[in-house]
């Protein structure tokens, strides 16, 4: 069963404020809109804040801005997700990005 991911405008604005390179944005939205809904039970972790949500976390590397010979900067992305199983929807209710992990 494939779910539909709902991302409110406020979350999209939050993600946009991170000023990620285009390549990383594509990877991030691919994780949110393709990987997560295809198999939520695989990707959703334990409860997060808010308490009735689950966490979806992953790391991406910024190869675009890496200096030659230097390791790319790695970013941890954390999304709070409220699953609505009866509607086959996953609502993104929170987003954080932590650089240099």
Rosetta blueprint (number, residue, H / E / L):
1 X L
2 X L
3 X L
4 X E
5 X E
6 X E
7 X E
8 X L
9 X H
10 X H
11 X H
12 X H
13 X H
14 X H
15 X H
16 X H
17 X H
18 X L
19 X L
20 X L
21 X L
22 X H
23 X H
24 X H
25 X H
26 X H
27 X H
28 X H
29 X H
30 X H
31 X H
32 X H
33 X H
34 X H
35 X H
36 X H
37 X H
38 X H
39 X L
40 X H
41 X H
42 X H
43 X H
44 X L
45 X L
46 X L
47 X E
48 X E
49 X L
50 X L
51 X L
52 X L
53 X E
54 X E
55 X E
56 X E
57 X E
58 X E
59 X E
60 X E
61 X E
62 X E
63 X L
64 X L
65 X L
66 X L
67 X L
68 X L
69 X L
70 X L
71 X L
72 X L
73 X E
74 X E
75 X E
76 X E
77 X E
78 X E
79 X E
80 X E
81 X E
82 X E
83 X E
84 X E
85 X H
86 X H
87 X H
88 X L
89 X E
90 X E
91 X E
92 X E
93 X E
94 X E
95 X E
96 X E
97 X E
98 X E
99 X E
100 X L
101 X L
